[in-house]
């Protein structure tokens, strides 16, 4: 199934926002916080993606939210792999 590039762009934007508002102590400061909710929010634009690819994305998004500097290139590489080539 091909997901349009715009939807992957939305996923990247949502992931950046989730990472921006994440801080390590959030679990202590907010008992209701669950990173899985942030990951689900980030995945909404690509909800029609194959399950195997979705699992890969979820794992990388979780790492990016917690440590964007260390994992953002991994997410970008996966999005490039999964997104359709640009139309020229």
C-alpha beads as a LAMMPS data file, in Angstrom:
LAMMPS data file: protein, C-alpha beads

88 atoms
87 bonds

1 atom types
1 bond types

-500.0 500.0 xlo xhi
-500.0 500.0 ylo yhi
-500.0 500.0 zlo zhi

Masses

1 110.0

Atoms # bond

1 1 1 0.000 0.000 0.000
2 1 1 1.375 3.369 -0.969
3 1 1 1.012 6.184 1.540
4 1 1 1.361 9.686 0.040
5 1 1 4.475 11.676 0.948
6 1 1 2.291 14.375 2.544
7 1 1 1.125 11.884 5.154
8 1 1 4.710 10.975 5.998
9 1 1 5.480 14.695 6.263
10 1 1 2.624 14.976 8.775
11 1 1 4.076 12.026 10.721
12 1 1 7.454 13.787 10.876
13 1 1 5.854 17.037 12.045
14 1 1 3.884 15.267 14.764
15 1 1 6.971 13.367 15.891
16 1 1 8.964 16.594 16.108
17 1 1 6.236 18.166 18.245
18 1 1 6.040 15.141 20.527
19 1 1 9.829 15.217 20.945
20 1 1 9.770 18.948 21.630
21 1 1 7.362 18.529 24.529
22 1 1 8.918 15.344 25.932
23 1 1 11.221 15.490 28.907
24 1 1 12.565 12.489 30.860
25 1 1 10.824 13.393 34.127
26 1 1 7.382 13.539 32.504
27 1 1 6.622 10.031 33.784
28 1 1 7.282 11.198 37.342
29 1 1 5.595 14.594 36.974
30 1 1 2.520 13.351 35.116
31 1 1 1.168 9.970 36.192
32 1 1 -1.198 9.962 33.199
33 1 1 1.600 10.318 30.627
34 1 1 2.184 7.345 28.361
35 1 1 4.598 7.564 25.430
36 1 1 2.388 5.101 23.545
37 1 1 -0.254 7.843 23.296
38 1 1 2.298 10.153 21.668
39 1 1 3.364 7.398 19.276
40 1 1 -0.275 6.710 18.335
41 1 1 -0.775 10.436 17.671
42 1 1 2.301 10.490 15.418
43 1 1 1.114 7.394 13.520
44 1 1 -2.382 8.722 12.735
45 1 1 -1.476 10.125 9.284
46 1 1 -0.141 6.748 8.136
47 1 1 -2.703 4.504 9.831
48 1 1 -3.243 2.542 6.605
49 1 1 0.375 1.374 6.425
50 1 1 1.173 -2.351 6.529
51 1 1 1.420 -3.782 10.060
52 1 1 5.071 -4.796 9.692
53 1 1 6.062 -1.302 8.584
54 1 1 3.891 0.270 11.275
55 1 1 5.724 -1.680 13.974
56 1 1 9.065 -0.495 12.636
57 1 1 7.835 3.103 12.572
58 1 1 6.382 2.909 16.090
59 1 1 9.679 1.674 17.503
60 1 1 11.710 4.413 15.810
61 1 1 9.196 7.152 16.694
62 1 1 9.410 6.166 20.358
63 1 1 13.191 6.464 20.250
64 1 1 13.012 9.811 18.455
65 1 1 10.570 11.235 20.993
66 1 1 12.865 10.242 23.863
67 1 1 16.137 11.222 22.166
68 1 1 15.718 13.103 18.880
69 1 1 19.388 13.865 18.348
70 1 1 20.408 10.227 18.490
71 1 1 17.589 8.781 16.381
72 1 1 16.211 11.358 13.940
73 1 1 18.351 10.131 11.039
74 1 1 17.026 6.610 11.623
75 1 1 13.450 7.893 11.316
76 1 1 14.234 9.914 8.205
77 1 1 15.865 6.894 6.559
78 1 1 12.816 4.738 7.321
79 1 1 10.412 7.362 5.991
80 1 1 12.467 7.640 2.801
81 1 1 12.332 3.851 2.470
82 1 1 8.546 3.685 2.969
83 1 1 7.404 6.847 1.168
84 1 1 6.761 6.788 -2.567
85 1 1 9.381 8.405 -4.776
86 1 1 8.678 12.045 -5.629
87 1 1 6.842 12.687 -8.872
88 1 1 8.966 14.674 -11.287

Bonds

1 1 1 2
2 1 2 3
3 1 3 4
4 1 4 5
5 1 5 6
6 1 6 7
7 1 7 8
8 1 8 9
9 1 9 10
10 1 10 11
11 1 11 12
12 1 12 13
13 1 13 14
14 1 14 15
15 1 15 16
16 1 16 17
17 1 17 18
18 1 18 19
19 1 19 20
20 1 20 21
21 1 21 22
22 1 22 23
23 1 23 24
24 1 24 25
25 1 25 26
26 1 26 27
27 1 27 28
28 1 28 29
29 1 29 30
30 1 30 31
31 1 31 32
32 1 32 33
33 1 33 34
34 1 34 35
35 1 35 36
36 1 36 37
37 1 37 38
38 1 38 39
39 1 39 40
40 1 40 41
41 1 41 42
42 1 42 43
43 1 43 44
44 1 44 45
45 1 45 46
46 1 46 47
47 1 47 48
48 1 48 49
49 1 49 50
50 1 50 51
51 1 51 52
52 1 52 53
53 1 53 54
54 1 54 55
55 1 55 56
56 1 56 57
57 1 57 58
58 1 58 59
59 1 59 60
60 1 60 61
61 1 61 62
62 1 62 63
63 1 63 64
64 1 64 65
65 1 65 66
66 1 66 67
67 1 67 68
68 1 68 69
69 1 69 70
70 1 70 71
71 1 71 72
72 1 72 73
73 1 73 74
74 1 74 75
75 1 75 76
76 1 76 77
77 1 77 78
78 1 78 79
79 1 79 80
80 1 80 81
81 1 81 82
82 1 82 83
83 1 83 84
84 1 84 85
85 1 85 86
86 1 86 87
87 1 87 88
